[in-house]
């Protein structure tokens, strides 16, 4: 008889948990983690390209030391932040991560603008390959960020909706931060790659 009651209790618990959004919360949490891992993967891909890009530009335009230094320093700042899966559960750390990535994106954009003034650099095959890889990586970052934003949105709706919000409260599920910054459109846009036309003036 005791075994029967235990089985009924277990069945009731499973039914209540699934009905209160427990499974949805677990599934959403895993989707957010997977989407975040892909964001980190693409950001790492960009960081790995930067040393070769900087060295190539330096070979043709060493006088652009300020721009090259900014890119190198911005990359170092990004590297100093431990981008662990737990980062998405710490809004302040997440904000610092976003700011550092935004600064690096801005520095890269300025670097690409400056390189327009060096025809020999633009015609160098190594530079063209690196530039194409960077452009592709920026596009992948934008896609990965959008997937993360969608995963977080779905998860946060579950965390805040009744009755799943009660389950979230019991099991400690919190709202996760998304990419919400003032210059969201700017930092998610891939740097413009233009091999033709008049060379613009370097950014001041």
Helices and strands as residue ranges (DSSP letters): H 2-19, H 22-60, H 65-79, G 85-89, H 91-115, H 119-123, H 125-160, H 164-171, H 184-187
